[in-house]
Structures are given as C-alpha cells and as structure tokens.
C-alpha cells in the first residue's frame, strides 16, 4: 500500500473527484468541452497532487504539491458556481459540494502546515 492511500484527505478527494465526474457527465453537450472537461481536470488534480506530494522526499516539495491540490479545489468551487448559475446544479447540490470542498481544503491546509513544519 502506498502511503497516500492511508490519508483520509486523499480518500475524500478521490470520492469528491468521482462525484465531479458525474456532475460533468450530466452537463449538456455544449458544455462538455469547456466546463465539463475543466471540472474533470481540476477535480482529478486534487487526489493526484496529494499522491504525488506524498511521494516526494523533501517537505518543501510535499508542501508544493499539496498547495497545488488546494488551488485545484478552489478552481472546482469556482466551476461549480458557474455550473449552478447556468442552471445545471441545484442549490442543494451546490451547497453539499461546497461544504465537502471546504472540508477537503482545510485538510489540505493541515498537510501543507505539517510539511512546512518538518522543513524548518
């Protein structure tokens, strides 16, 4: 088992990315190559950067990849807001996804802080 597979934040972000793929897949065809593709890429970036960061030797590199993951989560939230504005996401679903994204981002902040404290 790889170390990142034990991390709750990786497990949650993987589940979240899967949910975002479902959202993207449900978008009208005219949005598949813009909003859909961008949502898939941004959401997939979160667990993959957590995995990559956990495999790095230096704490500075780990923090770098965890920060990329956090930035990707912010991108997902922005995309979800636009998808909602376009009428392709209910308010309830948006709030649910927003809450999950917020919790994952907080967990990523914890990983970044832990990596930075090891670097000092």
JOBEL-V117680 format. One record per backbone hydrogen bond with DSSP energy under -1.0 kcal/mol. NH is the residue of the N-H (numbers start at 0). CO is the residue of the C=O. E is the energy in kcal/mol with one decimal. If there is no record, write none. Layout:
BEGIN
{{NH;CO;E} {NH;CO;E}}
END
This chain:
BEGIN
{{4;1;-1.0} {5;2;-1.6} {6;3;-1.3} {10;6;-2.1} {11;7;-2.9} {12;8;-2.2} {13;9;-2.3} {14;10;-2.1} {15;11;-2.6} {16;12;-2.5} {17;13;-2.0} {18;14;-1.9} {19;15;-2.1} {20;16;-2.1} {21;17;-1.6} {22;18;-2.1} {23;19;-2.8} {24;20;-2.8} {25;21;-1.3} {26;23;-1.4} {30;27;-2.2} {31;28;-1.3} {35;30;-3.0} {36;31;-1.2} {37;33;-2.0} {38;34;-2.6} {39;35;-2.3} {40;36;-2.5} {41;37;-2.7} {42;38;-2.3} {43;39;-2.3} {44;40;-1.6} {47;43;-1.6} {48;44;-2.1} {49;45;-1.8} {50;46;-2.4} {51;47;-2.5} {52;48;-2.7} {53;49;-2.2} {55;52;-1.4} {61;57;-2.1} {62;58;-2.6} {63;59;-1.9} {64;60;-2.1} {65;61;-2.4} {66;62;-2.3} {67;63;-1.7} {68;64;-2.2} {69;65;-2.1} {70;66;-2.5} {71;67;-2.3} {72;68;-1.8} {73;69;-1.9} {74;70;-1.9} {75;71;-2.2} {76;72;-2.1} {77;73;-2.0} {78;74;-2.4} {79;75;-2.7} {80;76;-2.0} {81;77;-1.8} {82;78;-2.7} {83;79;-2.5} {84;80;-2.3} {85;81;-2.0} {86;83;-1.7} {87;82;-2.5} {93;89;-2.7} {94;90;-2.6} {95;91;-2.2} {96;92;-2.8} {97;93;-2.9} {98;94;-2.4} {99;95;-2.1} {100;96;-2.7} {101;97;-2.5} {102;98;-2.2} {103;99;-2.4} {104;100;-2.7} {105;101;-2.0} {106;102;-2.0} {107;103;-2.4} {108;104;-2.2} {109;105;-1.7} {110;106;-1.8} {111;107;-2.6} {112;108;-2.6} {113;109;-2.4} {114;110;-2.5} {115;111;-2.7} {116;112;-2.3} {117;113;-1.6} {118;114;-1.4} {119;115;-1.1}}
END
